[in-house]
Amino acid sequence: MDTYTELLLEGGIAFGTGEHPTTQLCLEFITELVKDDDESIDLFLDYGAGSGVLGMAACKLKPELEAIGVEIDADAIRIADANSAENGVNMKSYLPRHLGDDNESASLIMKAMQRSSGDVLPEELDGPCFDACAANILAGPLISLAETIASMLKPGARLGLSGILEWQGEDVVEAYSIYFDDVKVEDERGGWVLVTGTRK
């Protein structure tokens, strides 16, 4: 019989309620990862955190774990931090330190920085310090973020990506294969896929 872990979640305008197939794929990846006794995960990265559901799930499954969310939407950061407090988990979300490679992301980040009292990711967290990462965004941004996400993960860190349509899976695999070993389409649900890999 499956066991369930409860999260109190206010999605508001932030993405991530747990109902979409991509969120479910990421949650299953996190569950397997955190429950694996062979994996040593102390610091978890939820890139594109939205409501914070992925990072909070990791913390709920392994209470001693710390999760960091990175998000370009200042309102989503506020919601994710409130959700983390409501659930009593050790997760904090930040704006990214870098503007990104595409003009749309850079514009969103600059607008968020101008109107936000939210914090920018601390410099000590902007390097290869994370033991694992889940990112549930879209294929285009995921491809452009391959180097950024890779630069934040320790060698041997596990990666789970979704927000990827089935026909986009191989493009994401190709982009991440430069930085990760064993990159593959791991699972599929409702036309969406999960791509996994291990940091070189």
N, C-alpha and C positions, 0 to 999 in steps of 0.2 A: 504494500500500500504506500502511495506517495505521501510525503509529509509536506506541509505548506508553511511558509514563513510570511507573516502578515506585515504589510507596509501601509501606513497611513499616507495618503497621497493627495495633494491638491495640485492638479495639473494647471489650472488657470489658463494662461495663454502659452505656457511652456509645453513643448512636446514631451511625451513619455508617460503614458498611463498604464502600460503593461498589456494592453489589449491588441496592439498591432503585431502582425507576424514577425516583423523585424525586432521588436522589443522582446518578444517571446524567444526568438533565436538567441539573442544576446543574453537573456536571463538564464537560458539553459546552458550556454557556454560558461557563464559565471558560476553557476551552481556546480557543474562538473569540475571546474578549475579550483574553486575554493574548497570543495569537499575532498579533493585529491590530496592524500597525506604526503605524496612525493613533492608537491608544489609548496615552495616557501614564499608566501605572499604576505607582505607587511604593508606595502604602499601600492594602492590601486588607482589607476587613471581612468576617469570617465570623460572621454573627449567628445565634446558636443553634448554636454550633460543634460540640457533641457530641464526637466523637472527633478533630475537627480536620481531617477529610479534605478539606474544600473549601479551606480556607486553605493547607494543606500542598500540595495540588495546584497552586494558584496559584504558590506559592514554587518548587516543582519545575520548573514550566514557565518561570518567569522568576526565576532565582536571586537577582537583585539586589532583588527585591520583598520588602517586609515585610508580614506578615499579622498581624492582631489578631483573636482570637476573643472573642466575648462569649457567655457561657453561664450559666444559672441553677443548674446542678447542679455542686456542688463536686467530686464524684467524677469527673464528665466533664472538668472543667478539669484535674484531676491527670492523667487519661489522655491528654488532648489535648497537654498540655505534655510528657509522656513520649514520645508519638508524634513530636512536633516534634523533640525532642532525638535520638531514634533515627534520624530521617530527615535530620538535619543542616540543617534549614530555619529561617529567621528568623520564627518564629511564637510568640506568647505569648497565652494565654487568660486572661480576667478575668471576675469577676462584674460585672453591670451596675451603674452608679451609681444608676439610678432603679428604683423598685420595680415600675413598670408600672401599667397602668390597671385590670387585673382582679385580684380578690382572690386567685385561685389562684396567679398568678405572683408577686404580692407576698409571699404566704406562703412559697412555695418559696425565693425570694431571701433572705428574712429567716432561714429555717432554715439555708440554705447559709452565710450570713454568720456565724451563731452557731457553727457547727461546723467552719468552714474556716479554714485558715491562708492560703487563696488571697487574691490581691490583688483589690481593686476597681479597675475601669477608671480609669486615671489621668485627672485633670481635663483635661489637654492633648489627650487622645484623645476627649473627650466633646463634640465640636463638629464643624463641617463640615470635616473634614480628610481623609476617605477618598476615594480615586479610583474605587472600585468596591466592590460588596457582593453577596454571595450569602447568602441565608437560606433554609434548608430546614427549616421548622418545621411548622406546620399552619395552615389558613386562618384560624381564629379568632384565635389569637395574632398572626399576621401582620397581620390587620386592626387589632387593637388597638395594634400596634407601628408603624403607618405613620408617625406623626409623629416618633417616637423615631428610627427608622431614617433618615428623611429629614433629620433635624437633624444627623446624623453625616456626611452626604455633601456633597462640594463640588458647586457648580453644574457640570453636564455629566457628573457621575459616573454610571456604568452600574449597573443593578440587575437581579439575577436572583432570583426567588422561586419556591420549590416547596414540596412538602408539601400541595399544593392539589388536591383532587379536581376532576374536569372540571366538575361542576355548580357548584362554588364559584368558578370562575375569574373570572366577571364581578363578583362581590362584591369580590374582591381588587383587580381592575382599578379599580373605582369608588373604593375607599379610597385607593389610591396616586395616582390621577389628580389629586388636589388638589396633590400635591407634585412629581409627575414628568410629563414629556412623553412622548408616544408609548407609553403604557402599554397593553400588549396581551398576550393569550395567544399566546406565541411558538411553543410546541411541546406535544405530548401523547404520553404513553406509558403504556399499560396502565391508562387511566382517570385518570391524574395529569397535571397540566399545569405548564408553566413560564411565569411571567409576567415580562415584562421592561419596563424603562423607563429614562429618562434624567432625572436631577435637574434641575429648573427652576433 
